[in-house]
Amino acid sequence: MNQYLKQLVELVETDKKIDSFEPEIEKIRANLTAQLEKEARLVKKIEENKEELQANELSKNKNELHLAELAEKIKSLGEKSAAVKTDKEMKALQLEEEIAKEQIDFANEEIERLDKVKELREIEIAEYQEEIDAMQEETASIQATTDAALAELEKTRMKVYEDKQKLLSQMNQNIIVFYEKIRRWAKNTTVVPVKKQACYGCYMRLNDHTYAAVVRGEEITTCPHCGRILYLDTKALEEEAAAEESAS
């Protein structure tokens, strides 16, 4: 395998390591993310309950205002009844008074219901807040563990980036451009091994001419089917030979 091909194999392995950091970071942050999401859900419940309490307070105020109006109305009907001259007028006033009293009962019942809801929501808010407060110590511990793990991972990542920059500084610029052009679509399968005379990028069988060029490893060879850069997996080749020898 020539030097350029060795560098390309090393480069693709380095890029694989770099790309593996993101899922590793997400894995490290998973517990903290779950904890913060749990807290956020509790905070949201508190906010929803507070919004409901505000709406209930407005509704209660409207009912209390309505009660005051109904009280005035009954007072007014009582005054009018003194001046009534006919049974028809008296019955109309009595009916109006009964309706007003029913409305008063309904308003009082609604105020009582709203007071019970208020009491329930305030209890829930206190419970949610208590749960959030109890989580703070655990969250701080998870945060510290997460930060420490991320710091260690960052050291490793910086070392890999440094290794990549060192490698790139040693490589031919044209080969780097060629590699990056393929990597745009092939990602971490830009450089792939050949096993059993097949490209392990597209898994298509190589013709004898291409395979011979890969075996020689004297120049950079690409797959005629998918365009990926090929190299011979000598370990796989040795294993195949050993298996054949064992079978014979």
GROMACS elastic network, one bead per residue, 0.5 to 0.9 nm:
[ bonds ]
;  ai    aj funct       b0    kb
    1     4     6  0.83120   500
    1     5     6  0.63570   500
    1     6     6  0.65017   500
    1   214     6  0.86112   500
    1   215     6  0.83062   500
    1   216     6  0.70907   500
    1   218     6  0.59929   500
    1   219     6  0.79013   500
    1   231     6  0.78276   500
    1   232     6  0.82100   500
    2     5     6  0.54865   500
    2     6     6  0.63241   500
    2     7     6  0.87865   500
    2   217     6  0.60069   500
    2   218     6  0.53648   500
    2   219     6  0.65856   500
    2   220     6  0.82663   500
    3     6     6  0.50818   500
    3     7     6  0.62057   500
    3     8     6  0.86997   500
    3   218     6  0.89174   500
    4     7     6  0.51073   500
    4     8     6  0.62860   500
    4     9     6  0.87626   500
    4   171     6  0.73168   500
    4   172     6  0.78825   500
    4   175     6  0.78737   500
    4   219     6  0.80057   500
    4   220     6  0.75649   500
    5     9     6  0.62237   500
    5    10     6  0.85547   500
    5   217     6  0.77142   500
    5   218     6  0.85349   500
    5   219     6  0.73296   500
    5   220     6  0.61151   500
    5   221     6  0.89633   500
    5   229     6  0.87489   500
    5   230     6  0.86575   500
    5   231     6  0.73931   500
    6     9     6  0.51663   500
    6    10     6  0.61898   500
    6    11     6  0.85132   500
    6   231     6  0.87228   500
    7    10     6  0.50073   500
    7    11     6  0.59406   500
    7    12     6  0.86576   500
    7   167     6  0.74032   500
    7   168     6  0.87145   500
    7   170     6  0.87217   500
    7   171     6  0.71946   500
    8    12     6  0.61743   500
    8    13     6  0.85395   500
    8   171     6  0.87897   500
    8   175     6  0.83974   500
    8   176     6  0.83611   500
    8   179     6  0.76660   500
    8   191     6  0.70270   500
    8   229     6  0.85865   500
    9    12     6  0.53747   500
    9    13     6  0.63015   500
    9    14     6  0.86502   500
    9   191     6  0.62695   500
    9   192     6  0.80642   500
    9   231     6  0.79054   500
   10    13     6  0.51658   500
   10    14     6  0.61493   500
   10    15     6  0.86929   500
   10   164     6  0.89618   500
   10   167     6  0.83526   500
   11    14     6  0.50165   500
   11    15     6  0.62006   500
   11    16     6  0.86125   500
   11   164     6  0.69639   500
   11   167     6  0.73467   500
   11   168     6  0.80863   500
   11   191     6  0.88697   500
   12    15     6  0.50023   500
   12    16     6  0.61639   500
   12    17     6  0.87050   500
   12   179     6  0.89950   500
   12   187     6  0.89183   500
   12   188     6  0.63364   500
   12   189     6  0.77463   500
   12   190     6  0.69637   500
   12   191     6  0.63127   500
   12   192     6  0.88435   500
   13    16     6  0.50213   500
   13    17     6  0.64092   500
   13    18     6  0.87866   500
   13   188     6  0.79853   500
   13   191     6  0.88558   500
   14    17     6  0.51051   500
   14    18     6  0.63192   500
   14    19     6  0.87202   500
   14   160     6  0.69514   500
   14   161     6  0.83241   500
   14   163     6  0.80157   500
   14   164     6  0.65320   500
   15    19     6  0.61194   500
   15    20     6  0.84975   500
   15   160     6  0.88573   500
   15   164     6  0.80303   500
   15   187     6  0.88462   500
   15   188     6  0.69089   500
   16    19     6  0.51507   500
   16    20     6  0.61276   500
   16    21     6  0.89736   500
   16   187     6  0.88480   500
   16   188     6  0.59103   500
   17    20     6  0.50697   500
   17    21     6  0.67673   500
   17   157     6  0.84302   500
   17   160     6  0.75286   500
   18    21     6  0.55954   500
   18    22     6  0.80055   500
   18   157     6  0.69392   500
   18   160     6  0.70038   500
   18   161     6  0.75026   500
   19    22     6  0.62633   500
   19    23     6  0.80570   500
   19   188     6  0.84508   500
   20    23     6  0.59529   500
   20    24     6  0.64212   500
   20    25     6  0.88514   500
   21    25     6  0.59987   500
   21    26     6  0.86383   500
   21   153     6  0.79859   500
   21   154     6  0.89006   500
   21   157     6  0.72375   500
   22    25     6  0.50479   500
   22    26     6  0.63053   500
   22    27     6  0.86120   500
   23    26     6  0.50032   500
   23    27     6  0.60907   500
   23    28     6  0.86366   500
   24    28     6  0.62443   500
   24    29     6  0.86284   500
   24   153     6  0.85400   500
   25    28     6  0.51182   500
   25    29     6  0.61745   500
   25    30     6  0.85256   500
   25   149     6  0.89434   500
   25   150     6  0.69182   500
   25   153     6  0.79280   500
   26    29     6  0.50304   500
   26    30     6  0.58952   500
   26    33     6  0.89458   500
   27    30     6  0.50940   500
   27    31     6  0.80737   500
   28    31     6  0.72110   500
   28    32     6  0.81781   500
   28   146     6  0.62567   500
   28   149     6  0.70327   500
   28   150     6  0.71792   500
   29    32     6  0.53482   500
   29    33     6  0.58911   500
   29    34     6  0.85259   500
   29   143     6  0.87607   500
   29   146     6  0.62211   500
   29   147     6  0.87997   500
   29   150     6  0.83786   500
   30    33     6  0.50876   500
   30    34     6  0.60962   500
   30    35     6  0.85818   500
   31    34     6  0.51456   500
   31    35     6  0.61575   500
   31    36     6  0.86352   500
   31   142     6  0.71710   500
   31   143     6  0.89919   500
   31   146     6  0.83350   500
   32    35     6  0.50300   500
   32    36     6  0.60920   500
   32    37     6  0.84562   500
   32   139     6  0.71044   500
   32   142     6  0.58872   500
   32   143     6  0.62845   500
   32   146     6  0.71421   500
   33    36     6  0.51748   500
   33    37     6  0.60212   500
   33    38     6  0.85408   500
   34    37     6  0.50856   500
   34    38     6  0.61725   500
   34    39     6  0.87204   500
   35    38     6  0.51053   500
   35    39     6  0.63592   500
   35    40     6  0.86306   500
   35   135     6  0.83609   500
   35   138     6  0.86615   500
   35   139     6  0.66258   500
   35   142     6  0.83810   500
   36    39     6  0.50236   500
   36    40     6  0.60451   500
   36    41     6  0.86118   500
   36   139     6  0.76175   500
   37    41     6  0.61666   500
   37    42     6  0.86915   500
   38    41     6  0.51730   500
   38    42     6  0.64551   500
   38    43     6  0.87381   500
   38   132     6  0.89315   500
   39    42     6  0.51312   500
   39    43     6  0.61705   500
   39    44     6  0.85654   500
   39   131     6  0.86465   500
   39   132     6  0.61925   500
   39   135     6  0.78751   500
   40    44     6  0.60689   500
   40    45     6  0.86017   500
   41    44     6  0.50276   500
   41    45     6  0.62469   500
   41    46     6  0.87133   500
   42    45     6  0.50403   500
   42    46     6  0.62865   500
   42    47     6  0.86723   500
   42   128     6  0.59327   500
   42   129     6  0.77257   500
   42   131     6  0.81516   500
   42   132     6  0.71297   500
   43    46     6  0.50749   500
   43    47     6  0.62373   500
   43    48     6  0.86350   500
   43   128     6  0.76423   500
   43   129     6  0.78886   500
   43   132     6  0.80420   500
   44    47     6  0.50098   500
   44    48     6  0.60967   500
   44    49     6  0.85598   500
   45    48     6  0.50109   500
   45    49     6  0.61232   500
   45    50     6  0.85430   500
   45   124     6  0.88434   500
   45   125     6  0.78453   500
   45   128     6  0.77300   500
   46    49     6  0.51279   500
   46    50     6  0.61486   500
   46    51     6  0.86068   500
   46   121     6  0.88067   500
   46   124     6  0.78375   500
   46   125     6  0.53492   500
   46   126     6  0.86391   500
   46   128     6  0.67730   500
   46   129     6  0.76975   500
   47    50     6  0.50452   500
   47    51     6  0.61434   500
   47    52     6  0.85913   500
   47   125     6  0.86533   500
   48    51     6  0.50808   500
   48    52     6  0.62066   500
   48    53     6  0.86176   500
   49    53     6  0.61173   500
   49    54     6  0.86390   500
   49   121     6  0.59401   500
   49   122     6  0.78584   500
   49   124     6  0.79717   500
   49   125     6  0.69227   500
   50    54     6  0.62296   500
   50    55     6  0.86486   500
   50   121     6  0.78719   500
   50   122     6  0.83187   500
   50   125     6  0.79834   500
   51    54     6  0.51044   500
   51    55     6  0.62791   500
   51    56     6  0.85806   500
   52    55     6  0.50382   500
   52    56     6  0.60081   500
   52    57     6  0.84945   500
   52   118     6  0.85639   500
   52   121     6  0.82377   500
   53    57     6  0.60365   500
   53    58     6  0.86471   500
   53   114     6  0.88759   500
   53   117     6  0.81879   500
   53   118     6  0.61321   500
   53   121     6  0.73035   500
   53   122     6  0.83655   500
   54    57     6  0.50768   500
   54    58     6  0.63876   500
   54    59     6  0.86927   500
   55    58     6  0.52138   500
   55    59     6  0.62696   500
   55    60     6  0.86310   500
   56    60     6  0.59898   500
   56    61     6  0.85118   500
   56   114     6  0.61984   500
   56   115     6  0.85224   500
   56   117     6  0.82445   500
   56   118     6  0.75177   500
   57    61     6  0.61125   500
   57    62     6  0.85871   500
   57   114     6  0.79595   500
   57   115     6  0.89996   500
   57   118     6  0.85494   500
   58    61     6  0.50866   500
   58    62     6  0.62440   500
   58    63     6  0.86984   500
   59    62     6  0.50973   500
   59    63     6  0.62669   500
   59    64     6  0.86566   500
   59   110     6  0.89132   500
   59   111     6  0.83221   500
   59   114     6  0.81627   500
   60    63     6  0.50705   500
   60    64     6  0.61310   500
   60    65     6  0.85236   500
   60   107     6  0.87617   500
   60   110     6  0.77505   500
   60   111     6  0.56720   500
   60   114     6  0.68198   500
   60   115     6  0.84323   500
   61    64     6  0.50629   500
   61    65     6  0.60720   500
   61    66     6  0.84538   500
   61   111     6  0.88444   500
   62    65     6  0.50588   500
   62    66     6  0.60583   500
   62    67     6  0.85693   500
   63    67     6  0.60767   500
   63    68     6  0.86519   500
   63   104     6  0.89975   500
   63   107     6  0.55772   500
   63   108     6  0.77759   500
   63   110     6  0.76339   500
   63   111     6  0.68809   500
   64    68     6  0.63374   500
   64    69     6  0.86870   500
   64   107     6  0.75164   500
   64   108     6  0.82513   500
   64   111     6  0.78055   500
   65    68     6  0.51417   500
   65    69     6  0.63468   500
   65    70     6  0.86714   500
   66    69     6  0.50044   500
   66    70     6  0.60936   500
   66    71     6  0.85458   500
   66   103     6  0.88477   500
   66   104     6  0.81803   500
   66   107     6  0.76169   500
   67    71     6  0.60558   500
   67    72     6  0.85820   500
   67   103     6  0.82070   500
   67   104     6  0.59751   500
   67   107     6  0.67666   500
   67   108     6  0.79926   500
   68    71     6  0.50729   500
   68    72     6  0.63032   500
   68    73     6  0.85726   500
   69    72     6  0.51449   500
   69    73     6  0.61440   500
   69    74     6  0.87685   500
   70    74     6  0.61732   500
   70    75     6  0.84916   500
   70   100     6  0.61107   500
   70   101     6  0.78352   500
   70   103     6  0.77944   500
   70   104     6  0.67872   500
   71    74     6  0.52160   500
   71    75     6  0.61877   500
   71    76     6  0.85474   500
   71   100     6  0.83665   500
   71   101     6  0.88105   500
   71   104     6  0.81939   500
   72    75     6  0.50101   500
   72    76     6  0.60606   500
   72    77     6  0.85755   500
   73    77     6  0.61156   500
   73    78     6  0.85888   500
   73    97     6  0.81462   500
   73   100     6  0.76319   500
   74    78     6  0.61361   500
   74    79     6  0.86517   500
   74    96     6  0.86781   500
   74    97     6  0.61140   500
   74   100     6  0.70317   500
   74   101     6  0.80629   500
   75    78     6  0.51226   500
   75    79     6  0.64345   500
   75    80     6  0.87615   500
   76    79     6  0.51219   500
   76    80     6  0.62276   500
   76    81     6  0.86806   500
   77    81     6  0.60957   500
   77    82     6  0.89511   500
   77    93     6  0.64833   500
   77    94     6  0.83383   500
   77    96     6  0.81194   500
   77    97     6  0.69089   500
   78    81     6  0.51842   500
   78    82     6  0.69663   500
   78    93     6  0.85688   500
   78    97     6  0.86816   500
   79    82     6  0.56687   500
   79    83     6  0.74265   500
   80    83     6  0.54193   500
   80    84     6  0.65705   500
   80    93     6  0.80564   500
   81    84     6  0.50908   500
   81    85     6  0.87334   500
   81    89     6  0.84541   500
   81    90     6  0.66429   500
   81    93     6  0.70107   500
   81    94     6  0.86658   500
   82    85     6  0.86523   500
   84    87     6  0.80054   500
   84    89     6  0.62299   500
   84    90     6  0.61615   500
   84    93     6  0.89095   500
   85    88     6  0.86722   500
   85    89     6  0.71287   500
   85    90     6  0.77896   500
   86    89     6  0.53680   500
   86    90     6  0.63711   500
   86    91     6  0.87887   500
   87    91     6  0.60703   500
   87    92     6  0.85521   500
   88    91     6  0.52314   500
   88    92     6  0.62665   500
   88    93     6  0.87201   500
   89    92     6  0.51168   500
   89    93     6  0.62626   500
   89    94     6  0.86451   500
   90    93     6  0.51653   500
   90    94     6  0.61440   500
   90    95     6  0.86043   500
   91    95     6  0.60552   500
   91    96     6  0.85008   500
   92    95     6  0.51569   500
   92    96     6  0.61681   500
   92    97     6  0.85667   500
   93    96     6  0.50585   500
   93    97     6  0.60741   500
   93    98     6  0.86247   500
   94    98     6  0.61265   500
   94    99     6  0.86276   500
   95    98     6  0.50884   500
   95    99     6  0.62593   500
   95   100     6  0.85891   500
   96    99     6  0.51930   500
   96   100     6  0.62153   500
   96   101     6  0.87054   500
   97   101     6  0.61497   500
   97   102     6  0.86189   500
   98   101     6  0.50522   500
   98   102     6  0.61739   500
   98   103     6  0.85659   500
   99   102     6  0.50804   500
   99   103     6  0.62007   500
   99   104     6  0.86168   500
  100   103     6  0.50230   500
  100   104     6  0.61934   500
  100   105     6  0.87263   500
  101   105     6  0.62268   500
  101   106     6  0.86047   500
  102   105     6  0.50605   500
  102   106     6  0.62022   500
  102   107     6  0.85798   500
  103   106     6  0.50317   500
  103   107     6  0.60601   500
  103   108     6  0.85382   500
  104   107     6  0.50750   500
  104   108     6  0.61071   500
  104   109     6  0.85272   500
  105   108     6  0.51612   500
  105   109     6  0.61111   500
  105   110     6  0.85359   500
  106   109     6  0.50623   500
  106   110     6  0.60729   500
  106   111     6  0.85828   500
  107   110     6  0.50173   500
  107   111     6  0.61322   500
  107   112     6  0.85548   500
  108   111     6  0.50471   500
  108   112     6  0.61243   500
  108   113     6  0.85619   500
  109   112     6  0.50086   500
  109   113     6  0.61232   500
  109   114     6  0.85903   500
  110   114     6  0.60996   500
  110   115     6  0.85493   500
  111   114     6  0.50442   500
  111   115     6  0.61375   500
  111   116     6  0.86925   500
  112   115     6  0.51111   500
  112   116     6  0.63795   500
  112   117     6  0.87456   500
  113   116     6  0.51721   500
  113   117     6  0.62608   500
  113   118     6  0.85843   500
  114   118     6  0.60158   500
  114   119     6  0.85666   500
  115   119     6  0.61935   500
  115   120     6  0.86386   500
  116   119     6  0.50813   500
  116   120     6  0.62047   500
  116   121     6  0.86143   500
  117   120     6  0.50378   500
  117   121     6  0.60323   500
  117   122     6  0.84613   500
  118   121     6  0.51818   500
  118   122     6  0.60399   500
  118   123     6  0.85521   500
  119   122     6  0.52341   500
  119   123     6  0.62808   500
  119   124     6  0.87426   500
  120   123     6  0.51700   500
  120   124     6  0.62824   500
  120   125     6  0.87106   500
  121   125     6  0.60909   500
  121   126     6  0.85726   500
  122   125     6  0.50393   500
  122   126     6  0.62111   500
  122   127     6  0.86104   500
  123   126     6  0.51514   500
  123   127     6  0.62083   500
  123   128     6  0.86631   500
  124   127     6  0.50032   500
  124   128     6  0.60612   500
  124   129     6  0.84615   500
  125   128     6  0.51305   500
  125   129     6  0.60445   500
  125   130     6  0.84360   500
  126   129     6  0.51102   500
  126   130     6  0.60050   500
  126   131     6  0.85609   500
  127   131     6  0.61589   500
  127   132     6  0.86374   500
  128   131     6  0.50460   500
  128   132     6  0.62234   500
  128   133     6  0.86456   500
  129   133     6  0.61045   500
  129   134     6  0.85281   500
  130   133     6  0.50787   500
  130   134     6  0.61508   500
  130   135     6  0.86495   500
  131   134     6  0.50816   500
  131   135     6  0.62773   500
  131   136     6  0.89473   500
  132   135     6  0.50832   500
  132   136     6  0.65269   500
  133   136     6  0.53802   500
  133   137     6  0.80590   500
  134   137     6  0.67866   500
  134   138     6  0.77772   500
  135   138     6  0.52501   500
  135   139     6  0.59426   500
  135   140     6  0.85592   500
  136   139     6  0.50145   500
  136   140     6  0.60955   500
  136   141     6  0.86069   500
  137   140     6  0.51222   500
  137   141     6  0.62744   500
  137   142     6  0.87055   500
  138   141     6  0.50941   500
  138   142     6  0.61991   500
  138   143     6  0.84900   500
  139   142     6  0.50888   500
  139   143     6  0.59530   500
  139   144     6  0.85596   500
  140   144     6  0.61683   500
  140   145     6  0.86533   500
  141   144     6  0.51696   500
  141   145     6  0.62553   500
  141   146     6  0.85264   500
  142   145     6  0.51119   500
  142   146     6  0.59584   500
  142   147     6  0.84711   500
  143   146     6  0.50589   500
  143   147     6  0.60176   500
  143   148     6  0.85600   500
  144   147     6  0.51465   500
  144   148     6  0.61733   500
  144   149     6  0.86257   500
  145   148     6  0.52259   500
  145   149     6  0.62065   500
  145   150     6  0.85903   500
  146   149     6  0.51676   500
  146   150     6  0.60482   500
  146   151     6  0.84873   500
  147   150     6  0.51096   500
  147   151     6  0.60411   500
  147   152     6  0.86891   500
  148   151     6  0.51036   500
  148   152     6  0.63831   500
  148   153     6  0.86840   500
  149   152     6  0.52246   500
  149   153     6  0.61982   500
  149   154     6  0.85655   500
  150   154     6  0.59427   500
  150   155     6  0.86210   500
  151   154     6  0.50324   500
  151   155     6  0.64276   500
  151   156     6  0.88876   500
  152   155     6  0.52200   500
  152   156     6  0.65887   500
  152   157     6  0.87414   500
  153   156     6  0.50950   500
  153   157     6  0.60837   500
  153   158     6  0.85986   500
  154   158     6  0.60263   500
  154   159     6  0.85068   500
  155   158     6  0.52257   500
  155   159     6  0.63082   500
  155   160     6  0.87976   500
  156   159     6  0.51105   500
  156   160     6  0.63534   500
  156   161     6  0.87323   500
  157   160     6  0.50970   500
  157   161     6  0.62196   500
  157   162     6  0.85864   500
  158   162     6  0.60896   500
  158   163     6  0.85546   500
  159   162     6  0.50235   500
  159   163     6  0.61624   500
  159   164     6  0.86181   500
  160   164     6  0.61616   500
  160   165     6  0.86474   500
  161   164     6  0.50229   500
  161   165     6  0.62081   500
  161   166     6  0.85884   500
  162   165     6  0.51302   500
  162   166     6  0.61492   500
  162   167     6  0.85610   500
  163   166     6  0.50870   500
  163   167     6  0.61237   500
  163   168     6  0.86061   500
  164   167     6  0.50113   500
  164   168     6  0.60695   500
  164   169     6  0.85370   500
  165   168     6  0.50549   500
  165   169     6  0.61377   500
  165   170     6  0.87751   500
  166   169     6  0.51940   500
  166   170     6  0.66520   500
  167   170     6  0.52660   500
  167   171     6  0.64846   500
  168   171     6  0.51009   500
  168   172     6  0.80028   500
  168   173     6  0.82248   500
  168   176     6  0.75798   500
  169   172     6  0.82120   500
  169   173     6  0.87129   500
  171   174     6  0.86582   500
  171   175     6  0.72905   500
  171   176     6  0.70359   500
  172   175     6  0.53838   500
  172   176     6  0.64536   500
  172   177     6  0.89176   500
  173   176     6  0.50540   500
  173   177     6  0.62915   500
  173   178     6  0.86366   500
  174   177     6  0.51185   500
  174   178     6  0.61703   500
  174   179     6  0.86013   500
  175   179     6  0.60479   500
  175   180     6  0.85619   500
  176   179     6  0.50176   500
  176   180     6  0.61173   500
  176   181     6  0.85344   500
  177   180     6  0.51528   500
  177   181     6  0.61117   500
  177   182     6  0.88056   500
  178   181     6  0.52081   500
  178   182     6  0.65990   500
  178   183     6  0.87063   500
  179   182     6  0.54046   500
  179   183     6  0.60839   500
  179   184     6  0.88470   500
  179   190     6  0.71172   500
  179   191     6  0.83612   500
  179   229     6  0.82000   500
  180   184     6  0.62358   500
  180   187     6  0.89868   500
  180   190     6  0.84840   500
  181   184     6  0.56157   500
  181   185     6  0.79111   500
  182   185     6  0.60493   500
  182   186     6  0.59145   500
  182   187     6  0.77528   500
  182   190     6  0.59828   500
  182   191     6  0.89743   500
  182   227     6  0.76638   500
  182   228     6  0.68878   500
  182   229     6  0.84032   500
  183   188     6  0.69599   500
  183   189     6  0.75700   500
  183   190     6  0.52432   500
  183   191     6  0.87240   500
  183   228     6  0.88258   500
  184   187     6  0.60208   500
  184   190     6  0.87230   500
  185   190     6  0.82714   500
  186   189     6  0.52690   500
  186   190     6  0.50611   500
  186   191     6  0.86825   500
  186   201     6  0.86008   500
  186   228     6  0.74724   500
  187   190     6  0.59098   500
  188   191     6  0.74611   500
  188   192     6  0.87861   500
  189   192     6  0.58090   500
  189   200     6  0.85888   500
  189   201     6  0.61657   500
  189   228     6  0.74092   500
  189   229     6  0.87071   500
  190   201     6  0.80399   500
  190   227     6  0.86942   500
  190   228     6  0.53974   500
  190   229     6  0.61450   500
  190   230     6  0.86590   500
  191   201     6  0.81489   500
  191   222     6  0.88919   500
  191   228     6  0.59900   500
  191   230     6  0.58392   500
  191   231     6  0.74018   500
  192   199     6  0.70449   500
  192   200     6  0.58052   500
  192   201     6  0.58807   500
  192   228     6  0.69534   500
  192   229     6  0.63078   500
  192   230     6  0.53138   500
  192   231     6  0.64320   500
  192   232     6  0.86080   500
  192   233     6  0.88416   500
  193   198     6  0.85132   500
  193   199     6  0.65933   500
  193   200     6  0.57392   500
  193   201     6  0.78734   500
  193   229     6  0.85308   500
  193   230     6  0.57388   500
  193   232     6  0.55013   500
  193   233     6  0.52817   500
  194   197     6  0.59813   500
  194   198     6  0.53887   500
  194   200     6  0.58269   500
  194   201     6  0.87042   500
  194   203     6  0.89401   500
  194   206     6  0.88169   500
  194   211     6  0.82930   500
  194   214     6  0.79553   500
  194   230     6  0.64312   500
  194   231     6  0.60025   500
  194   232     6  0.50831   500
  194   233     6  0.58158   500
  194   234     6  0.89927   500
  194   236     6  0.87805   500
  195   198     6  0.53832   500
  195   199     6  0.68636   500
  195   200     6  0.69013   500
  195   232     6  0.71849   500
  195   233     6  0.63139   500
  195   234     6  0.87654   500
  195   236     6  0.65066   500
  195   237     6  0.71484   500
  196   199     6  0.86199   500
  196   205     6  0.82612   500
  196   236     6  0.83114   500
  196   237     6  0.77869   500
  196   240     6  0.82659   500
  197   204     6  0.87027   500
  197   205     6  0.58937   500
  197   206     6  0.57435   500
  197   207     6  0.80453   500
  197   208     6  0.83029   500
  197   211     6  0.63057   500
  198   201     6  0.87458   500
  198   202     6  0.83731   500
  198   203     6  0.56294   500
  198   204     6  0.54620   500
  198   206     6  0.54636   500
  198   207     6  0.89533   500
  198   211     6  0.83716   500
  199   202     6  0.58837   500
  199   204     6  0.56360   500
  199   205     6  0.64288   500
  199   206     6  0.68068   500
  199   223     6  0.67548   500
  199   225     6  0.86940   500
  199   226     6  0.87119   500
  199   228     6  0.84017   500
  199   230     6  0.71688   500
  200   204     6  0.77271   500
  200   230     6  0.86210   500
  201   204     6  0.81732   500
  201   223     6  0.86781   500
  201   226     6  0.76076   500
  201   228     6  0.69523   500
  201   230     6  0.88551   500
  202   205     6  0.89378   500
  202   223     6  0.86800   500
  202   225     6  0.75307   500
  202   226     6  0.63438   500
  202   228     6  0.85730   500
  204   223     6  0.88027   500
  204   225     6  0.70706   500
  204   226     6  0.86440   500
  205   225     6  0.89122   500
  206   209     6  0.80796   500
  206   210     6  0.62024   500
  206   211     6  0.58686   500
  206   223     6  0.75226   500
  206   224     6  0.77253   500
  206   225     6  0.83658   500
  207   210     6  0.55479   500
  207   211     6  0.61302   500
  207   212     6  0.85973   500
  207   224     6  0.88417   500
  208   211     6  0.50373   500
  208   212     6  0.59577   500
  208   213     6  0.86041   500
  209   212     6  0.52188   500
  209   213     6  0.64243   500
  209   214     6  0.88428   500
  210   213     6  0.51171   500
  210   214     6  0.63322   500
  210   215     6  0.87196   500
  210   221     6  0.75254   500
  210   222     6  0.83638   500
  210   223     6  0.78158   500
  210   224     6  0.79961   500
  211   214     6  0.50421   500
  211   215     6  0.61785   500
  211   216     6  0.86566   500
  211   232     6  0.88593   500
  212   215     6  0.50427   500
  212   216     6  0.62173   500
  212   217     6  0.86295   500
  213   216     6  0.51860   500
  213   217     6  0.62478   500
  213   218     6  0.73571   500
  213   219     6  0.75773   500
  213   220     6  0.86682   500
  213   221     6  0.69161   500
  214   217     6  0.50474   500
  214   218     6  0.78707   500
  214   219     6  0.80022   500
  214   220     6  0.80195   500
  214   221     6  0.63250   500
  214   222     6  0.87689   500
  214   230     6  0.67109   500
  214   231     6  0.58692   500
  214   232     6  0.60160   500
  215   218     6  0.84689   500
  215   231     6  0.77582   500
  215   232     6  0.59736   500
  216   219     6  0.80418   500
  216   232     6  0.87411   500
  217   220     6  0.72178   500
  217   221     6  0.80577   500
  217   231     6  0.70581   500
  217   232     6  0.75232   500
  218   221     6  0.89061   500
  220   229     6  0.69666   500
  220   230     6  0.73776   500
  220   231     6  0.81691   500
  221   224     6  0.89672   500
  221   227     6  0.89997   500
  221   228     6  0.84442   500
  221   229     6  0.58999   500
  221   230     6  0.56916   500
  221   231     6  0.76391   500
  222   225     6  0.86489   500
  222   226     6  0.80647   500
  222   227     6  0.52466   500
  222   228     6  0.52535   500
  222   230     6  0.54885   500
  222   231     6  0.88637   500
  223   226     6  0.55713   500
  223   228     6  0.53514   500
  223   229     6  0.64117   500
  223   230     6  0.64574   500
  224   227     6  0.58280   500
  224   228     6  0.83269   500
  225   228     6  0.84241   500
  227   230     6  0.88707   500
  231   234     6  0.89155   500
  232   235     6  0.87256   500
  232   236     6  0.85612   500
  232   237     6  0.80228   500
  233   236     6  0.54001   500
  233   237     6  0.62805   500
  233   238     6  0.87862   500
  234   238     6  0.60762   500
  234   239     6  0.85177   500
  235   238     6  0.51114   500
  235   239     6  0.62104   500
  235   240     6  0.86187   500
  236   240     6  0.61124   500
  236   241     6  0.85869   500
  237   240     6  0.50891   500
  237   241     6  0.62115   500
  237   242     6  0.85855   500
  238   241     6  0.50587   500
  238   242     6  0.60658   500
  238   243     6  0.85252   500
  239   242     6  0.50134   500
  239   243     6  0.60717   500
  239   244     6  0.85839   500
  240   243     6  0.50576   500
  240   244     6  0.61840   500
  240   245     6  0.85608   500
  241   244     6  0.51046   500
  241   245     6  0.60932   500
  241   246     6  0.84854   500
  242   245     6  0.50394   500
  242   246     6  0.60125   500
  242   247     6  0.85075   500
  243   246     6  0.50102   500
  243   247     6  0.60658   500
  243   248     6  0.86192   500
  244   247     6  0.50261   500
  244   248     6  0.62107   500
  245   248     6  0.51935   500
